[in-house]
Amino acid sequence: MNDYAVYVCTQCGFEYDEAKGWPEDGIAPGTRWEDIPDDWSCPDCGAAKTDFDMVEIERA
């Protein structure tokens, strides 16, 4: 099992889950945070990628 992280926007709470990706922006499931372009922004509020923090998520 791969250990994917979840990153949360500190401005609005949007969650980017590496396991799910964000297909709406062309980011495939399994895409690591570091592989997302630096100019990507939060789809909900437009915050910069630098405004996201990694959070610990326990998966079953």
NORRAKA-V271953 format. One record per backbone hydrogen bond with DSSP energy under -0.5 kcal/mol. NH is the residue of the N-H (numbers start at 1). CO is the residue of the C=O. Records with the same first field share a line. If there is no record, write none. Layout:
NH->CO  CO
This chain:
4->2
6->55
7->16
8->53
9->14
10->51
13->9
16->7
17->15
18->5  16
20->17
21->17
22->27
25->22
26->23
27->22
28->26
30->18
31->28
35->32
36->33
40->37
42->47
46->42
49->40
51->48
52->49
53->8
55->6
59->57
